[in-house]
Amino acid sequence: PHPQTEELGRRAPQWVRDNLVTMCMRCREPFNAITRRRHHCRACGYVVCARCSDHRAELQYDGNRLNRVCQECYIFLTGHTVLEGREGKHKGILEKGAAEVSSRSLLCSSLQLLDKNGKGGTRGWFVIPQDDPLVLYIYAAPQDVRAHTSIPLLGYEVKDLPQSDSRHLFQLAQSGQVHTFLADTEELKRRWMRAMARSAAGITPPEDEEEDADP
């Protein structure tokens, strides 16, 4: 189980044993003895490949010394932005078709990601996969063969925005980074806020758990 976000960096994690995993717990690429070796993230304890653990962050439990951490923990601990599209980051799911990922997802639908001034933006197909429930994947359309970007959700705060001109808005915010979303309906907005809040808190539901109806 992933440690709660408030414990990241403050308490030494329980490492996942090497022999329990056959692929990187972030990008899902298989390990092998020569080209893809196992590493542990010193913040969450996940077993990850070298490309998914090429970040360093200060960890409080280790006297604030720099330690190897995975990308998701790096973003949470430092607040720094990691450029999207880096080779190998989440390649396993980024290169899967939207229909395949959507068929086994915690939530998927059309949303609009607004630009910084909150007016324009990109409409696309958004998915939180069951096999990577802490990450939001963004496709241009539900028929696309690969996602064009992803947003690690761990550690973000989900914020409700007042309804404006019949627009159903909400945000993800963390350390100065803000993503504003526009949903087609208030019900869809509430479902996404609930799903994102669970992922941001590191809560990974069983695969057979279904979305609860809004009260």
N, C-alpha and C positions, 0 to 999 in steps of 0.2 A: 504493500500500500504506500501511496505517496504521502510524505509528511505534510502536515497542515502548513499553510503558507506562513503562519506566524512563527513556525519553528525553523524555517529555512535559514541556514547560516548561523543560527543561535545554538543549535544542538546538533551533535554529530548524528548523521542518519544511520539507520540500519541498512547495510549494504545488501543488495540482492546478490545471491550467490551466482558465480560465473556459470556453474554447471546447470543452472535452472533456465538459462536463456540461450537461444540459438541465433537470435538476431538482435540488432540494436533496438533498444526500447524507445527510441525517438524516431529514427527514419525507417525502421523495419528492414533494413538491409541485412542479409545473412552474414554471420561472422565466418571467417576462415583463418587458418593459422598463419597465412602469409600476408595477404593484402588488407585484411580488415580485422584488427585485433580488438580485444575487449578493454574498456576503461571504465572506471567508476566515477560518476559525478559525486564530488565531495559534499554537495549540498543536499541532494535528494536520495543518493544511493543507487540510482538507476545504473544499469550496465549499458554503456553506449559506445559507439565507434569513435575513432579519432576525429573524424570530421564533425561529429555532433558534440564533441567535448573540447574543441579548440578555443575555449574561452577561459579566462581567469578572473576570479572575483574574491574579494576579501571576506573571510568567514569569521564571525565573532567567536565561535567555539574554538578556533585555532589561533587565537591572539591576533585576529584581523590580518593574518598572512594571506597572500594570494594562493588560491587553490584551483585545480582543474574543475570546471563545472560545465554542465550542458547548456545549450543555448537558452532554453526556457528559464532555468534558474539564473543565468547571467542577466537576462532582461529584468527579471523580478528583483534581483539583489542590487543591481546597479542603476536601473532605470534607463540604460542606454538603448538606443535603437540599433537593431541588427538589420543590415540591408537585406531586403528580400531578394530571392533569386540566386543566393550563393550556392555554388555547385554542391549538390549532395544534401542540402538541408531539406528534410522531409521529402526526399526524392521518391521514396517508396509510394506514398499516397499522392503526391503532386502529379505523378505520371499515371495515376489510375483515372479511368473515366468517371464523369459525374454520376452516371446512372449506376455504376457498380458501387461507388461509395455511398450514394444516397439510399441504396437498397438495404444497407446495414448502417443506419445512422441514428443518432439520438434525436436529431432534428435537422430538417433541410427545407428550404423554401427560397423564393425570390425575395431579395432585400435590395435596398439602395444604400451604398456607402457614400456619404456626403463629403464634399471637399471641405477645406478649412474654413471657408466663409459660410458654410451651411446652406449653400444655394444649389450649386451643381453637384455632380457626383457620378458614381458608376453603379448602374444596376447590374446585378449578377445573381448567380445561384450559390447560396451559402450552405455549408454542410459542417456539422460536428459529427465525425465518424465514431462508430462504436469502438473501433480498434485503435483510435487515437483521440480520446474524449476530452483532452485538455487543449485542443487546437481547433481553430475555425479555418476551414478551407474555402476559398473563393474561386468559383468558376465564372466565366463570362456567360455561359448558358448551360442549362441542364443536359445538353447533348454533347458538351465538350469532352475531349478525350484526356485532358489534363487540367489541373488547377493552375491559375496564374500567380497565386500568392497564398500566404497563410498568416494567421495571427495567433501566436501562443496566448492562451487565455489565462494561464495561471497567474494569480496575483492582481488581476484587474478588478476594479470596482465597477459594478453595473449601475448606471444612473438613469432614472426616469426623467424625461423632459416633459414640460406641460404641452398639452395638445395645442398646436398652432395652425390655424387655417386648415383644420381637419387633417393635419399631418401627424402621424404616430411616430414620435421620435424617442430614441434612447441612446445612451452613450456607454462606451468602455473607456475608463480613465485610469492611468497609472503613471506616476512620476512625470507629469507634464505631457504625456502622450494621451491624445484623445481621439477616439474614433466615434463618429456619429452615424447612426443608422436610421433609415426610414422604412417602416413596415407598412404594408397595405391596409391592415386593420389593427384595431386595438387588441383584439384577441391574439393575433399573431405576434404583435409586439410583446405581450405579456409572456407568451410561451418562450420567445427568444431570451427575454430577460431572465426567466427562471433557469433555462438551460445554461446560459452563459455564466450565471452566478454560481451554479453548481460546479462548472468546470473551473472557474476562477478560484474557487475554494479547494480545488483538488479532489472533489467528490466524483468518483467514477461509479455509476450505477451498474447493477448486473445487466447483462445483455438483454434479458427478457423484460426489463422494467420499461413500462410505457409512460409517456408523458401524462401527467395528471391533468384533468380538466380544470380550467380556471374556476375559482370559487364564485 
